[in-house]
């Protein structure tokens, strides 16, 4: 009886692995979620020489990625994501709440390593490189009436970052947590030339995986 139970368990695990990890196959995964972003240097000085440091801004991220399973434990993915990032100063004297919004189109290329395909076939660690293109930037404040200003020209349009994270797939539902570390100085203002404004962002997304 024990042998029968062991064989049945083994067959169940094998079928589960086959269903979730088919070598040489593609999978498409649309995702939506939230992000928390900031910049490495972003102090705001008022006319009274008071400084405000940049704080994390929470917003939306969503997109699609395609993964090719090169082996039972290794997958390679490429994606396209819209990410509403930036930073905020909170409430600033005489200005109200000040927020810098950065609209990015991000293209991550990742290597996914499935840690224990025989035990947890959907658990993966991932790392790679991400190319970002700044679509638009604007600074918002709340001084009396709501105002907004396009300041896209204050930032460089291309950003490169290193994403690293972890994901878990269960019955085609995927939860993904990744941290993106910016490598480039995004600031394009002459008098800030000595400062390095690099982005950081934490993404938490959920999606559904379609096997191809």
C-alpha positions in Angstrom: 0.0 0.0 0.0 2.8 2.4 0.9 4.5 1.8 -2.5 1.2 2.5 -4.3 0.9 5.8 -2.4 4.5 6.8 -3.2 4.0 6.0 -6.9 0.8 7.9 -7.0 2.4 10.9 -5.3 5.3 10.8 -7.8 3.0 10.7 -10.8 1.0 13.6 -9.4 4.2 15.7 -9.0 5.4 14.7 -12.4 2.1 15.7 -14.1 2.1 19.0 -12.1 5.6 19.8 -13.4 4.6 19.0 -16.9 1.5 21.1 -16.7 3.4 24.1 -15.4 6.9 23.7 -17.0 7.0 22.5 -20.6 10.5 22.9 -22.0 10.6 24.6 -25.4 7.2 26.3 -24.9 6.2 29.9 -24.7 3.9 31.5 -22.1 2.2 35.0 -22.2 1.4 36.7 -18.9 -0.5 40.0 -18.7 0.1 41.6 -15.3 -1.3 44.6 -13.3 -0.2 45.9 -9.9 1.2 48.7 -7.8 4.7 50.2 -7.5 6.6 52.3 -5.0 9.2 54.5 -6.5 11.8 57.2 -5.6 15.0 58.8 -6.8 18.4 58.8 -5.1 18.8 62.6 -5.0 15.8 64.9 -5.2 15.8 67.5 -2.5 13.5 70.5 -2.8 14.6 73.8 -1.5 12.2 76.6 -0.7 12.9 80.3 -0.8 13.5 80.2 3.0 16.4 77.7 2.5 14.3 74.9 3.9 15.0 71.5 2.3 12.5 68.7 1.7 13.7 65.2 0.8 11.9 63.1 -1.8 9.6 60.3 -0.5 8.2 57.2 -2.1 5.4 57.6 -4.6 2.8 54.8 -5.0 1.1 54.3 -8.3 0.1 51.8 -11.1 2.1 49.4 -13.2 0.8 47.0 -15.8 1.8 45.2 -19.0 2.7 41.9 -20.6 5.6 39.5 -20.7 6.5 36.5 -22.8 8.6 33.7 -21.4 10.4 30.9 -23.2 11.2 27.9 -21.1 14.8 26.9 -22.1 15.0 24.1 -19.6 13.1 22.6 -16.7 14.7 25.2 -14.3 15.5 28.1 -16.6 13.2 30.5 -18.5 14.0 33.7 -20.4 11.4 36.4 -20.6 10.9 39.8 -22.3 8.1 42.2 -21.5 6.6 45.6 -22.0 5.2 47.6 -19.1 3.7 51.0 -18.4 4.8 52.2 -15.0 3.7 55.4 -13.4 6.6 56.3 -11.2 8.2 59.4 -9.6 8.5 60.8 -6.1 6.7 63.2 -3.7 7.7 65.8 -1.2 4.5 65.6 0.8 3.1 69.0 2.0 5.5 71.8 1.3 5.1 75.3 2.8 3.4 77.7 0.4 3.1 75.0 -2.2 0.9 72.3 -0.7 1.4 68.7 -1.7 4.2 68.5 -4.4 4.5 65.4 -6.6 6.8 64.6 -9.5 5.3 62.0 -11.9 7.4 60.0 -14.4 5.5 58.0 -17.0 7.7 55.1 -18.2 7.5 52.5 -20.9 9.8 49.7 -19.5 11.1 46.7 -21.4 12.6 44.1 -19.0 14.6 41.1 -20.2 14.9 38.5 -17.4 16.4 35.1 -16.7 14.0 33.1 -14.5 15.5 30.3 -12.3 12.9 27.8 -11.0 14.4 26.8 -7.6 12.7 23.4 -6.8 10.7 22.2 -9.8 10.0 18.8 -8.1 8.6 20.5 -4.9 7.4 24.0 -5.8 7.3 24.1 -9.6 6.1 27.6 -9.8 8.6 29.3 -7.6 11.3 31.3 -9.5 14.1 33.8 -8.8 14.7 36.3 -11.5 17.2 39.0 -12.6 18.2 40.8 -15.8 18.3 44.2 -17.4 15.5 46.7 -18.1 15.4 49.5 -20.7 13.1 52.4 -19.8 11.8 55.2 -22.0 10.3 58.3 -20.4 7.0 59.1 -22.1 6.2 62.2 -20.1 7.0 64.0 -16.8 5.1 66.6 -14.8 5.3 68.4 -11.5 2.0 68.8 -9.6 1.3 71.1 -6.7 -1.7 72.2 -4.8 -1.4 75.9 -4.3 -5.0 77.1 -4.1 -6.3 75.7 -7.4 -4.9 72.5 -8.8 -1.9 73.3 -11.1 0.3 71.0 -13.2 3.3 71.6 -15.3 5.0 69.5 -18.0 8.7 69.3 -17.2 9.6 66.4 -19.4 12.6 68.4 -20.7 14.1 68.3 -17.2 14.8 64.6 -17.5 16.6 62.3 -19.9 14.4 60.0 -21.9 16.4 56.8 -21.6 16.8 54.9 -18.3 18.6 51.6 -17.7 18.0 49.5 -14.5 18.7 46.1 -13.0 15.6 44.2 -12.0 15.7 41.4 -9.4 12.9 39.6 -7.8 10.8 36.5 -7.1 7.6 35.1 -8.5 5.2 32.2 -7.8 2.8 30.6 -10.3 -0.1 28.5 -9.1 -2.7 27.1 -11.5 -1.7 29.8 -14.0 -2.1 32.6 -11.6 1.2 34.5 -11.1 2.3 36.8 -8.2 5.5 38.7 -8.9 7.6 41.0 -6.7 10.7 42.7 -8.1 13.0 45.6 -7.3 14.4 47.8 -10.0 17.7 49.7 -9.4 18.4 52.5 -11.8 21.9 52.9 -13.2 21.6 56.2 -15.1 21.4 59.8 -14.0 18.0 61.0 -15.3 18.4 64.7 -14.4 18.9 66.9 -17.5 19.2 70.3 -15.8 22.5 72.1 -16.0 22.7 73.4 -12.4 22.1 69.8 -11.1 24.9 68.4 -13.2 26.8 67.2 -10.1 23.8 65.3 -8.7 23.0 61.8 -9.7 19.2 61.3 -9.9 18.8 57.5 -10.2 15.5 55.8 -9.9 14.4 52.9 -7.7 11.1 51.1 -7.8 9.4 48.1 -6.2 6.8 46.4 -8.3 4.1 44.0 -6.9 2.0 42.5 -9.7 -0.5 39.7 -10.3 -1.3 38.1 -13.6 -2.6 35.1 -15.5 -0.3 32.9 -17.6 -1.4 31.6 -21.0 0.4 28.6 -22.4 1.3 28.8 -26.1 
